[in-house]
């Protein structure tokens, strides 16, 4: 069945969510500094802290995805409640600075994952399946474009293609073995790939929080932008997946790229 004009309009909306703009651009407008440049100035020890915090957050989110997603009832997503919760954790992180970053990020990421699942459910995903749960987790690897991106291989479908085998292998492993072996190569590979991509966006958040004047209020705003960004990624991603369930996925991709 061909995409209707209303389907195409919805797909245009999804592309707007997924391709423009990245988190750095949104934060830069708030803190008044070019965050992408600030990321490059982070000390090496801070970079290591960010990468480790990102990985631990993904490991925690993986557990949340497998154990708790799918228990809610279908309905409109509670975006504002989740934003409030993440904003609150950001206020705490902003008040205590870098000492609280490694504690705050896993909490914020877990709340974000619940919000992503809420959005997925509202777009018709069956969160009782391993694939849908892993698709929620994959959203954390969809960081959107930065201002320096100009090649086709940095877009949404390129990111999905790069992650496809890892997601498929992990879903197949879970179908065979369940939760008995989280150290299996398929699971480790998926977590590693998502964490590597997620850490790029986390670095932008960290650079913004490193600005001395941010404090608790700024930390709350930055965290609100952080979850708002991934809510946009989730909305776009699951709109595309809903259309792919109704139409030929290749046709959906062709029209998406033509929009």
N, C-alpha and C positions, 0 to 999 in steps of 0.2 A: 504494500500500500504506500503510495507516494505521500510525502509530507504535505500537509495542508498549509495554507498561508498563515494560519494561527500557529502551527507547529514551527514554522520558519521564524516567526516573530519571537517565539519562546526561545528558540535556538540562538537567535541574535542576543537575547538577554543573557543566556548562559555564557556566550562568548565574551560579552562585556564583563561579566563577573570574573571569568577565568584568565583573561589576558591583560586587563588594565584596571588600575595600576598596581604595582607591587606594594608591599608593606612599607618599604623604605620611603617611597614617595609620600605616603599618607603620614608617616611619622615626621618626616622632614617639615611638612607644613605646620605641624604642631610645635616642634621644638625649635624651629627656625634655623636648622643646620642640615647640611647635606649628609644624611646618615650613611649612604653608601661609602662616602669617603671616610667617615668616622670608623666604619668597620675595619678598614685597612690599618687604622691607627691603634687598634686594640693591642695591648701588650701580649706577648706570646703566652704567658701564664693564664691570662684571661681567655684567650682563644681555646686553650686546652680545657679550661673550666666550662666554657660554653659547649664544646663538643661532648664532653662527658655528661654534662647536665642534659643535653639533648638526647643522648643515647639512653640514659636512665629514664627519661621521660617517655620515650618510645617503648621501652621494655615494660614500664608501668601501664602505659596505654594499651599495649598488647594484651596484658592480663585482663584489663577492664573490658576490652573488646570481646574477648572469648568468654568471660564469665558472666558479664552483666548485660551486655547489649541484647536487645530483643525482648526484654520483659515489659517494656512500656506499651501503652495503647496508641494506635494511630490517631493522628490529629495534627493541628497546626503546631509548628515548632515553637518552643518557648525561648526565642532568641534573646529577649530582654532580660529574662531571669538569669540566663547563663552569662550574659554580658555583665550584669551586676555582680555575680559571684566571682568572675574572673577579675573585674575591676577592683573588688575588695582585696583579692590576693595581691594584685599589683600595688595597691596602696601600702600593704605591709612590706612588700619587697622594696618599694621606693623609699620607705621610711628607714629601713635597715641596710639598704645598699647591697653591695656585692655579697656580703656575708649571708644574706637570705636568698640569693638568686638560685642556688642549687636546690633549695627547699621549695621555693615558690613555683619554679618552672614545672615540676612534675604535677603539682596540684592544679595549676592553670591548664596544663595539657590534658589532664583527666577530665576536667570540666568541659574543655573544648570538644573532646571526643564525644561526651554525652550530647552536646549541642549538635555536633555533626550527625550523630545517630538519629537525633530528633528530626533533622532536616531530611535525612535519607528515608526515614519512615514516612514522612509527609509526601515524598515523591514516589511512594509505592514499593520501596525496598522491603524484602522479607528478611528481617534481622535475625531470624532463626537459622539462617544458613551461614556457613563459614565464609563463603565468598562475599556476601554483603557486609559482614563484620569486617573483613579485611579491606573491603573497599572504603569503609569509614576510616580505617587506619591509614590507608593510602592517601587520603585527602591531606594529611599532614605533610606529605611529600610534594604536594602541588603548591608551590610557593608563588606562582604567577611570574610575570616578567619583571625584570629590573630595567632601569632606563638605558643600560648599556646593551641590552639584548636586541639584536636585529636579524637574527637568523631563524629560519623556519624550525630548526631542530631544538629551539628553546621553548616552544609552545606547549599547550596543554596535551595534545595528542602525542607529541614526542615524549613527554614525561610519562604518559600512560603506557606507551610502547616500551619504554625503557624498564618500567616496573612490571610489565605483564607477566613475564615468565616467573619472576620471584613470587608474585601474588598467586599465580596458578599452582606453582609447586607447593607453596605453603598450604593452600586450600586443599590440595590433594593429600598432603601429609596429614592434615587435621582430620580429613574424612577417613583415612585409614587407621590412624593411631590416636586420635583425640588429643587430649592435653597431657598425655603420659610422657612426652619427650620434647620439652620446649628447647632443648639444646640441639635438636636435629639440624643438620646443615640447611635444610630448606627454610626453617624458621629463623635461624641466625642470619642467613643471607637476606631475608626480607627485612628484618629489623635493622640490619646494617645499611641497606639501601635507603630505607625511609629516614633513618637517623641522619645519614649524610646529607640528604636534601633538606630535612627539617632544620638542621643546624645552621644552614645558610640564613633562613628567616629568623631563627633565634639570635643569630649574631647581630642582626639589625635591631632587634628588640634590646639586646644587651648594650649595644653601642648607644642607643637612646637613653637607657637607664644610667649609663655612665656619665651623662651630662650632669655636672654638679648641681644645677638649679632644679633638677627634676623633682626630687623629693617624693613624698607620699602622694600628693595630688597628681603630679606628673606621672608617677608610676601607675596610678589607677587609669589615667587617660591612655597611656601607652598599652596597657594590658587590654583595655576596651578595644583599641584599634587592632590589637593582636588577634583577639577572638573574632572581631568583625571581619577581618581579612579572611580567616579560615571559614567563617560562616558563608562568605561570598564564594569561596572555592568549593565548599560543599554544595551550595545551591546550584552552582553551575555544573558541577560534576554529576550530580544526581538527576538534574534535568536532562543532560545528555544521555545518561543511562536509561532513563525512562523512555526517551524517544527511540533509543536503540532496541528496547524491548518491543516497541510497536512497529518499527520500520527496519529496513536493511541497514545495519550499522555502517557499512561502507558509504551508503547514500547520505546518512546523517553526517558522517565525517566530511564528505565532499561538499555538502551545503554549508557546513560549519566553516570550512576553510575558504569558501567563496564569499561568505558574509562580509 
